[in-house]
Amino acid sequence: MRPPLRLLNQSVFTGVFALLAIVILISLVVHQQAQIVTGIESEPPVETAQEPIALVDEDPEVSTETTEEAPQLTENLAPEISQETLETPQVAHTEEVTVEIPPLYNTPGMSLDTVNTMTLPALVNILCASSQGSRVTGAVGSGVIIDPRGVILTNAHVAQYLLLQNHPTDPTRCVIRTGAPARSKYTAEVFAFPSAWMQEYGKDLLLETPEGTGENDWALLYITGRTDGSERPPTFPFIDFDTRQAVMVTGDSVLLASYPAGFLGSIVLQKELWPVSTTVVIQKVYTFTQSLIDIVSLGGNIVAQAGSSGGAVVNPWGKLVGIIVTSSFGETTAERDLRALTLSHIDSSVREHENTDLLSFLQQGNFEERVRSFKTSELPSFLEHFPL
């Protein structure tokens, strides 16, 4: 009778083992699902920019820094693209896009000291004075010569004062200065200016603290002659540019060069304004759309002053990759967040306004005639936007 008993015990143990195996299998499946759900819920969100930003261009005796009370600008600020966004195809607002990173340059980068030596001869200071009794204040900014025939790239919020040189009742007088310290050398006129910027911000000309996001904030000037009346040079020192998307990203080192004048009085500004260069690391990148790098954060540094707008942002390969455009509020330069407009955004905006890319637009040449055409066809309507 013992064998049947043993068979019964074997069946019981077999049933128990089978039941235990099922329980273990179910536990493993539940645990795996819990891990997947936890992984989804713990994915870090993409940040968005929240602080208002101020232009960095006006006469240094008139503050251009904004306070933190500007909610109307917060909605329009470019949301931040995190470094993770550049490495994966996921961005804010739940849309999936891919940011294309261009291939590296074929040659190693230069030292930023060498880049500085290349950049400074192409850097200019733009100084505009208002006529006596005018409501328009003077303005000071920077710019970069990007074509050896004498084409200057700067911000629209700087170049608007050169448009006013042609105003019938409140004309300004502007000069292009170079050197260290800056000395008046050339006259210049606008031949390309984005209508989208004028429609949005032309009405703000007389504001004591103008603000903006930096979108479409570019303009092209042509050097028309010398201030002393002597013969205009046939060529000018210039710096080449790179309009490729994402050519500078978070963590990249760049050179900044401009004519900051935020702590100078008018007399010192006219006689002892010196160019300033510094090297920084890109802190963050921002977009006006959903996938393009349009604005980069340069952090707090000595260049974060009035007068730096239009200044150069140059990479280790000696390419202009951005121009300084805005700064957040701060009592000292270290407390501010300087920002630059990328050449890729400028190139896209040129395509929108001129129906061609920046390089092709410059290759058309014939700048003297284009200055005359601009004055006839576009300038009159632009001047109507100013509250004068």
JODAWO-V254243 format. One record per helix or strand of 3 or more residues. SS is the DSSP state (~ for helix, > for strand). FROM is the first residue (numbers start at 1). LEN is the number of residues. Records with the same first field share a line. If there is no record, write none. Layout:
SS=FROM-LEN / FROM-LEN
This chain:
~=2-40 / 71-4 / 83-5 / 92-3 / 112-9 / 156-11 / 195-10 / 266-6 / 333-3 / 343-12 / 358-6 / 367-11 / 379-5
>=79-3 / 123-8 / 139-9 / 151-4 / 172-7 / 183-11 / 219-8 / 253-6 / 276-6 / 284-4 / 295-5 / 312-3 / 320-8 / 338-5
